[in-house]
Amino acid sequence: MRREVYFKTVKALILALEARAYYLRGHSGRVTNYAILIGKRLNIPKEQLKLIKTIGLLHDLGKIALSDVLLNKSGSLTVAERQKIQLHPVIGAMILNNLGFLQEDICIVRNHHERYDGMGYPDKLKEEDIPLLARIFSVADAFDAMTSDRPYRKRMSIEKATGELVSNKGTQFDPAIVDTFLSNTPKTRAEAP
């Protein structure tokens, strides 16, 4: 019962976050759907698929600590602003830790912006040191971000976004995760699961 109350509370926080930035509306749901698609293609266990549903909703929870001005900035970010944004996985993990929620799996929220080459954030993890589900979320999150309008740019076409995934295999993204996702990529966002 306590877990359910925490989850509903966090879900309300996510809805509040989505109301503050138009480009975040539906983002968590789409990222979750892409991540589930990848997970199913990788034949990960059902328990892990259930975890994807929960983590997908919560992966950007730390953005609740960012100002509306920063969330909706249309121009280039300053170094200080980029550093603040890059703290959102850490803040999200801290919120979940303080709630006592998903203790064993907080690392997925914390590490979903790590890069396969070790140049990501916040911990500079690389390759297999990045949890599998965090590597899945990295691809799912990036694909949705690229194919969504943002304050600073218009959405990319599906073709261009898939090209970006391919171009960044082995650097930003786990090549196996990209290949799995692209094995049957939706042609439009409407076709996405």
SERO-4910 file (N, C-alpha, C, O; in steps of 0.05 Angstrom, whole numbers):
BEGIN
 pado doro    nc1    nc2    nc3   cac1   cac2   cac3    cc1    cc2    cc3    oc1    oc2    oc3
  Met    A     17    -24      0      0      0      0     17     25      0     12     44    -15
  Arg    A     38     25     17     56     48     18     69     54     -9     71     77    -17
  Arg    A     78     33    -22     90     35    -49     71     48    -68     79     65    -84
  Glu    A     46     40    -67     25     51    -85     21     81    -80     18     97    -99
  Val    A     21     89    -55     18    117    -48     42    133    -58     38    155    -70
  Tyr    A     66    123    -54     90    136    -64     88    139    -94     94    161   -105
  Phe    A     81    118   -108     80    118   -137     60    139   -147     65    154   -166
  Lys    A     36    140   -134     16    160   -142     26    189   -137     21    207   -152
  Thr    A     41    192   -115     52    219   -109     73    227   -130     72    249   -140
  Val    A     90    208   -137    111    214   -157     97    218   -184    106    236   -200
  Lys    A     77    203   -190     63    207   -216     50    235   -217     50    247   -239
  Ala    A     40    244   -195     29    271   -194     51    292   -199     46    312   -213
  Leu    A     75    287   -188     97    305   -193    104    306   -223    111    327   -234
  Ile    A    104    283   -236    110    281   -264     89    296   -281     96    310   -299
  Leu    A     64    293   -273     43    308   -288     47    338   -284     42    354   -303
  Ala    A     55    347   -260     61    375   -255     84    384   -273     83    406   -284
  Leu    A    104    368   -275    127    374   -292    119    377   -321    127    396   -334
  Glu    A    103    358   -330     94    359   -358     77    383   -364     77    393   -387
  Ala    A     63    393   -344     47    418   -348     64    443   -350     56    463   -361
  Arg    A     89    441   -340    107    464   -340    122    468   -366    132    489   -372
  Ala    A    124    446   -382    140    447   -407    125    431   -428    123    407   -426
  Tyr    A    115    445   -449     98    431   -469    112    407   -481     98    387   -487
  Tyr    A    137    408   -486    151    387   -499    154    361   -482    160    340   -492
  Leu    A    149    364   -456    150    341   -439    123    326   -437    122    304   -427
  Arg    A    102    339   -448     75    325   -447     76    300   -463     81    300   -487
  Gly    A     72    278   -450     72    252   -463     99    240   -467    102    217   -475
  His    A    120    255   -460    148    245   -464    152    219   -448    163    200   -460
  Ser    A    145    219   -423    151    195   -407    136    171   -418    147    149   -418
  Gly    A    111    175   -427     96    152   -438    109    142   -464    111    117   -468
  Arg    A    117    160   -481    130    151   -506    157    137   -501    163    116   -512
  Val    A    173    148   -483    198    136   -476    193    108   -464    207     89   -471
  Thr    A    173    106   -447    166     80   -436    159     60   -458    169     37   -458
  Asn    A    143     68   -477    135     51   -499    158     42   -516    160     18   -523
  Tyr    A    176     60   -522    200     53   -538    218     34   -522    228     14   -533
  Ala    A    221     39   -496    237     22   -479    225     -6   -477    240    -26   -477
  Ile    A    199     -8   -474    186    -34   -473    190    -49   -499    196    -73   -499
  Leu    A    187    -35   -521    192    -47   -548    220    -59   -549    223    -82   -558
  Ile    A    240    -44   -541    267    -54   -540    270    -78   -522    282    -98   -529
  Gly    A    259    -75   -497    261    -97   -478    248   -123   -488    260   -144   -484
  Lys    A    225   -121   -501    212   -145   -512    230   -157   -533    232   -182   -535
  Arg    A    241   -141   -550    259   -151   -572    284   -164   -561    295   -182   -573
  Leu    A    292   -155   -537    316   -167   -524    308   -191   -507    325   -204   -494
  Asn    A    282   -197   -506    272   -219   -489    279   -216   -460    286   -236   -447
  Ile    A    278   -192   -450    284   -189   -421    260   -200   -405    238   -200   -415
  Pro    A    265   -209   -381    244   -221   -364    220   -202   -359    224   -177   -359
  Lys    A    197   -213   -354    172   -198   -349    176   -178   -326    166   -156   -327
  Glu    A    190   -186   -305    194   -168   -282    210   -143   -291    204   -121   -282
  Gln    A    229   -147   -309    244   -124   -319    226   -106   -337    229    -82   -337
  Leu    A    208   -118   -352    189   -102   -368    170    -86   -350    164    -63   -356
  Lys    A    162    -98   -328    146    -82   -308    162    -59   -297    151    -37   -294
  Leu    A    187    -64   -292    204    -43   -281    207    -20   -302    208      3   -295
  Ile    A    209    -28   -327    211     -7   -349    187     11   -347    190     35   -351
  Lys    A    163      0   -343    139     17   -341    141     37   -319    133     60   -322
  Thr    A    152     29   -296    155     47   -273    177     67   -278    173     91   -275
  Ile    A    200     58   -286    223     75   -290    217     95   -313    226    118   -312
  Gly    A    204     86   -333    197    104   -356    182    128   -347    187    151   -356
  Leu    A    164    125   -328    149    147   -318    167    166   -301    163    190   -301
  Leu    A    186    154   -288    202    169   -268    229    179   -278    242    194   -263
  His    A    237    172   -302    265    177   -310    273    206   -309    296    213   -304
  Asp    A    254    224   -314    260    253   -314    250    268   -289    247    292   -290
  Leu    A    244    253   -269    233    264   -244    250    288   -234    239    307   -224
  Gly    A    276    286   -236    294    307   -226    290    334   -240    299    354   -229
  Lys    A    277    334   -263    272    360   -277    252    377   -261    249    401   -267
  Ile    A    238    365   -242    220    381   -226    235    403   -211    223    423   -204
  Ala    A    261    400   -206    277    419   -192    287    442   -210    298    461   -200
  Leu    A    282    440   -236    292    461   -254    271    483   -257    247    478   -255
  Ser    A    280    507   -261    262    530   -265    247    528   -291    257    515   -310
  Asp    A    224    540   -292    209    542   -317    225    555   -339    224    547   -362
  Val    A    240    576   -332    256    590   -351    276    572   -364    280    572   -388
  Leu    A    289    555   -348    309    536   -358    296    514   -374    306    507   -396
  Leu    A    274    503   -364    260    482   -379    251    491   -406    250    475   -425
  Asn    A    244    516   -409    231    526   -434    249    545   -449    240    559   -467
  Lys    A    275    545   -444    294    563   -457    296    556   -487    300    533   -494
  Ser    A    293    576   -504    294    571   -532    322    575   -545    327    566   -567
  Gly    A    340    588   -531    366    593   -541    387    573   -531    380    553   -517
  Ser    A    411    578   -537    433    561   -528    436    563   -498    431    583   -486
  Leu    A    444    540   -486    448    540   -457    476    550   -450    495    545   -465
  Thr    A    478    564   -428    505    571   -417    517    546   -404    503    526   -400
  Val    A    542    547   -398    555    524   -385    541    519   -358    536    495   -352
  Ala    A    535    539   -343    521    536   -317    494    524   -321    485    507   -305
  Glu    A    479    532   -341    452    521   -346    454    492   -354    438    475   -345
  Arg    A    473    485   -370    477    457   -379    484    440   -354    474    417   -352
  Gln    A    500    450   -336    507    436   -312    483    431   -295    480    409   -283
  Lys    A    465    451   -293    440    447   -277    423    425   -290    412    408   -275
  Ile    A    420    426   -316    403    406   -329    416    378   -325    401    358   -322
  Gln    A    442    377   -326    455    351   -323    453    339   -295    461    316   -290
  Leu    A    444    355   -276    439    345   -249    412    331   -246    408    318   -226
  His    A    394    333   -266    368    322   -262    368    291   -257    351    283   -241
  Pro    A    386    275   -268    385    247   -261    393    243   -232    383    225   -218
  Val    A    412    259   -222    421    256   -194    398    265   -175    393    252   -155
  Ile    A    385    287   -182    362    297   -165    340    276   -165    328    271   -144
  Gly    A    333    265   -189    312    245   -190    319    221   -173    302    210   -158
  Ala    A    344    212   -174    353    189   -157    351    196   -128    343    179   -111
  Met    A    358    221   -120    357    229    -92    328    230    -83    322    221    -60
  Ile    A    309    240    -99    281    240    -91    271    212    -87    258    206    -66
  Leu    A    277    194   -105    268    166   -102    281    153    -78    268    138    -63
  Asn    A    307    159    -73    320    148    -49    307    158    -24    303    142     -5
  Asn    A    301    183    -22    288    195      2    260    183      6    251    181     29
  Leu    A    247    176    -15    220    163    -13    222    134     -5    203    122      3
  Gly    A    246    122     -8    250     94     -3    237     78    -26    228     55    -21
  Phe    A    237     89    -50    223     77    -72    243     67    -93    261     81   -100
  Leu    A    240     42   -102    257     30   -123    286     30   -115    304     35   -132
  Gln    A    292     24    -90    320     26    -80    340     13    -98    362     24   -103
  Glu    A    335    -12   -106    354    -27   -122    357    -16   -150    377    -22   -164
  Asp    A    337     -1   -159    336      7   -187    340     37   -192    336     46   -214
  Ile    A    346     51   -171    350     80   -173    373     86   -194    372    107   -207
  Cys    A    392     68   -196    414     72   -214    404     75   -243    418     88   -259
  Ile    A    382     64   -250    371     67   -278    363     96   -283    370    107   -304
  Val    A    350    108   -263    343    137   -265    368    153   -266    371    171   -282
  Arg    A    387    147   -248    411    163   -246    428    161   -271    442    180   -279
  Asn    A    428    138   -284    447    133   -306    436    133   -334    449    124   -353
  His    A    411    143   -338    399    142   -364    412    162   -384    405    162   -408
  His    A    429    180   -375    444    198   -393    474    191   -395    490    207   -404
  Glu    A    481    168   -385    509    159   -389    512    152   -419    493    146   -433
  Arg    A    537    154   -428    543    148   -456    559    122   -457    575    117   -439
  Tyr    A    556    107   -478    570     82   -482    600     86   -481    615     68   -473
  Asp    A    610    109   -490    639    115   -491    649    127   -465    673    134   -463
  Gly    A    632    130   -445    641    140   -419    641    170   -416    650    181   -397
  Met    A    630    184   -436    630    213   -436    603    225   -427    599    249   -430
  Gly    A    586    209   -416    560    219   -407    560    229   -379    581    235   -368
  Tyr    A    537    231   -367    534    242   -340    513    226   -325    495    215   -337
  Pro    A    515    225   -298    532    241   -281    558    226   -273    576    238   -261
  Asp    A    560    200   -278    582    184   -267    603    176   -287    622    162   -279
  Lys    A    601    183   -312    620    176   -332    624    146   -335    646    136   -340
  Leu    A    602    131   -331    603    102   -335    605     96   -364    598    112   -381
  Lys    A    616     72   -371    618     65   -399    610     36   -404    612     19   -385
  Glu    A    602     30   -427    595      4   -437    579    -12   -417    558     -3   -408
  Glu    A    588    -36   -410    573    -54   -393    571    -44   -364    556    -56   -348
  Asp    A    586    -24   -356    584    -13   -329    557      3   -326    548      7   -304
  Ile    A    546     11   -349    520     24   -348    499      2   -347    499    -16   -363
  Pro    A    480      4   -328    459    -17   -326    445    -20   -353    440     -1   -367
  Leu    A    438    -45   -359    424    -51   -384    399    -33   -389    396    -22   -410
  Leu    A    383    -31   -368    358    -15   -372    365     15   -376    350     29   -390
  Ala    A    386     24   -364    394     52   -369    404     56   -398    398     76   -410
  Arg    A    417     35   -409    425     37   -437    401     36   -455    400     50   -476
  Ile    A    381     21   -448    356     20   -463    342     48   -462    334     58   -482
  Phe    A    340     59   -438    328     85   -435    343    107   -449    331    126   -459
  Ser    A    369    105   -451    385    124   -465    376    127   -495    373    149   -505
  Val    A    372    104   -507    363    103   -536    334    113   -538    328    130   -555
  Ala    A    317    102   -521    288    110   -522    284    140   -517    269    153   -531
  Asp    A    298    150   -497    296    178   -489    307    196   -512    294    216   -519
  Ala    A    330    189   -523    341    205   -544    324    205   -569    320    226   -582
  Phe    A    313    182   -576    295    180   -600    271    198   -596    263    212   -615
  Asp    A    259    197   -573    235    214   -569    243    243   -569    228    260   -580
  Ala    A    265    250   -556    274    278   -556    279    288   -584    271    311   -591
  Met    A    291    272   -601    297    280   -628    272    283   -645    271    300   -663
  Thr    A    252    267   -640    228    267   -656    205    284   -644    182    282   -652
  Ser    A    212    300   -624    193    318   -611    202    347   -615    226    352   -616
  Asp    A    183    365   -617    190    394   -618    202    401   -590    192    392   -570
  Arg    A    222    418   -591    234    428   -566    235    458   -568    232    469   -590
  Pro    A    237    473   -546    238    502   -548    260    512   -566    258    534   -577
  Tyr    A    282    498   -568    305    507   -582    308    496   -611    326    503   -625
  Arg    A    289    477   -619    290    467   -646    264    451   -652    250    442   -634
  Lys    A    259    449   -678    236    433   -687    244    403   -687    268    396   -687
  Arg    A    224    386   -686    229    357   -686    243    349   -712    240    361   -733
  Met    A    258    327   -709    271    314   -732    251    295   -745    233    286   -731
  Ser    A    255    288   -770    240    267   -782    249    240   -770    271    238   -758
  Ile    A    233    220   -772    240    193   -763    266    184   -776    284    173   -763
  Glu    A    268    189   -802    292    181   -817    317    195   -806    338    182   -803
  Lys    A    316    220   -801    339    235   -791    346    225   -763    370    222   -757
  Ala    A    326    221   -746    331    211   -719    343    184   -719    362    178   -704
  Thr    A    334    166   -736    346    139   -738    375    141   -748    392    126   -739
  Gly    A    380    160   -766    407    165   -775    425    174   -753    448    166   -751
  Glu    A    414    191   -735    430    201   -712    436    177   -693    459    176   -683
  Leu    A    417    160   -689    422    136   -672    445    120   -684    463    112   -670
  Val    A    444    115   -710    464     99   -724    491    113   -722    512    100   -716
  Ser    A    492    139   -727    517    154   -726    530    154   -698    554    157   -696
  Asn    A    514    150   -678    524    151   -650    526    124   -637    529    122   -612
  Lys    A    523    103   -653    528     76   -642    557     73   -633    575     81   -648
  Gly    A    561     63   -609    588     58   -600    600     83   -586    620     80   -573
  Thr    A    588    106   -590    597    130   -576    576    137   -555    581    133   -531
  Gln    A    554    148   -563    533    155   -544    517    130   -536    509    128   -513
  Phe    A    512    113   -555    493     91   -550    506     63   -553    525     59   -568
  Asp    A    495     44   -538    502     16   -540    494      7   -568    471      8   -575
  Pro    A    513     -3   -584    506    -11   -612    485    -33   -613    468    -32   -630
  Ala    A    485    -52   -594    466    -73   -594    437    -63   -589    418    -72   -600
  Ile    A    435    -43   -571    409    -31   -565    399    -16   -589    375    -18   -596
  Val    A    416     -1   -602    408     14   -626    399     -5   -648    377     -2   -660
  Asp    A    414    -26   -653    407    -46   -673    381    -59   -667    364    -64   -685
  Thr    A    376    -65   -641    351    -78   -633    328    -59   -638    307    -67   -649
  Phe    A    331    -34   -630    309    -14   -634    304    -10   -664    281     -8   -672
  Leu    A    325     -8   -680    321     -2   -708    313    -27   -725    308    -24   -749
  Ser    A    313    -50   -712    305    -74   -728    277    -72   -738    269    -87   -757
  Asn    A    261    -55   -727    233    -51   -737    223    -24   -727    203    -22   -712
  Thr    A    237     -3   -734    231     24   -725    204     34   -736    199     29   -759
  Pro    A    188     46   -719    163     58   -729    170     79   -750    190     93   -748
  Lys    A    153     80   -771    157    100   -792    148    128   -784    158    148   -794
  Thr    A    129    129   -765    120    154   -754    116    151   -725    115    128   -715
  Arg    A    114    173   -710    109    171   -682     82    158   -676     79    145   -656
  Ala    A     63    161   -695     37    150   -691     38    119   -691     21    106   -679
  Glu    A     58    108   -705     60     79   -706     75     67   -682     75     43   -678
  Ala    A     86     84   -666    101     75   -643     82     61   -623     58     68   -622
  Pro    A     92     42   -608     75     27   -590     62     45   -569     47     36   -552
***
